[in-house]
């Protein structure tokens, strides 16, 4: 049985075990500088065995930190930036803002 692997927007979500859709591994595409000063891109593991909804929350958190790190000075700044990134991710996947995200909830926009 093949494992599910979702690659989107610089992130990869892979099914942790072949018999369950409960647990996923999250990786992020990063630039790597080698000793000979060449660069390449590869996936770096960010989390093992987390729920799909936690993967999406983690992606939102990483995107918030990457895009808004210079402008965040207070908790209010962080929450506003997080909310903005969450809306962007949810709009991209046409997701409703629900407490529990199920695999059937993801629909890719065309």
Buried (B, 14 or more C-beta within 10 A) or exposed (E): EEEEEBEEEBBBBBBBEEEEBEBBBBBBEEEEEEEEEEEEEEBEEBBEEBBBBBBBBBBBBBBBBEBBEEEBEEEEEBEBBBEBBBEEBBEEBEBEEEEEBEEEBBEEEE
